[in-house]
Amino acid sequence: MVRTAHGVEQQPTAMKSNSSQMVLVDSDAFIAWLVEDDLLHKEAVGVLKTLQETKQVTVTTNLVVAETATVLSNRVGQDQARAFL
């Protein structure tokens, strides 16, 4: 199960190995990937590894970057937020 930004749990959709498909990475995914004590850390690491192995094109937005940095700063400190940026 994957928890969305709104707290809704849903089954992850199957990923195709089509490299022309783009995947938007949101702040929840970045936080789970970067914060080792996050409840979804292991799942995020696995999903991002799968995206890399299947050569998926990942994209994000400047607003996602800003939100991620803010959350990192509040949860784990400004050093990790700066490292993310």
Secondary structure, DSSP 8 states (H G I E B T S, - for coil): -EE-TTS-EE--------TT-EEE--HHHHHHHH-TTSTTHHHHHHHHHHHHHTT-EEE--HHHHHHHHHHHHHHT-HHHHHHH-
